[in-house]
Amino acid sequence: MSKDSKAQHRATRQHPPTKIIVERHYVGTEKMETVFKRIAEEQITKKVREIAENNAN
């Protein structure tokens, strides 16, 4: 007997659809990383000022 006669075919697994995420690397001519750093710095500076003002009162 050959292997083919005994072989059972299994149903192939269906994988969930793959999501492709496309990210922009530039905003205008500036790198996103630079923009994010600037935004983070601004938010941190703002928060530090708020805390300093609250502690001064």
N, C-alpha and C positions, 0 to 999 in steps of 0.2 A: 504494500500500500504506500502510496506517495503522501507526502505532507499535504499536498493540495486537496486531496479528497477529505481529509479530516479538518482542514482549516475552517474556522468559523470567522466570519467577517463581523467585526464589531462596528457599531455605529461610531462615526468620528465625533469627537467632542467639538461642540461649538463654543468658540471663545467669544467673550463679550466684545462688542465693537470697540475698536481702538480710537481714542480721542487724540487728535493732533492739536497741540496748543502752539500757536504762533505768537511769539512775543516781539514787540517792537523794541529795538535796541537803541533807538535814537528818538529824541523829541526835537524836531527841527534838525539842528546840526549838533546838538549836545547828546552825549551818551546818557541813557536812562540812569545808569549808576550814579552819575554826577548829579542828575536832577534829584534822585531819591536822597542822596547824601545831604544836599542843600535843604530839602524839605525837612528831613530829620533834624538837622542842626537848628533850623528855624523853630521847630516845635519844641526842641529841648531848651533852647534859649528862652522861649516864651514861658515855658513851664517853670524854669529856674527863677525868672523874674517874678512870676506870680507867687511862688513860694517865698521868695525874699521879701516881697511886699506884705504878704500875710504875716510873716515873722516879725516885721518891723512894726506892725500895728499891735 
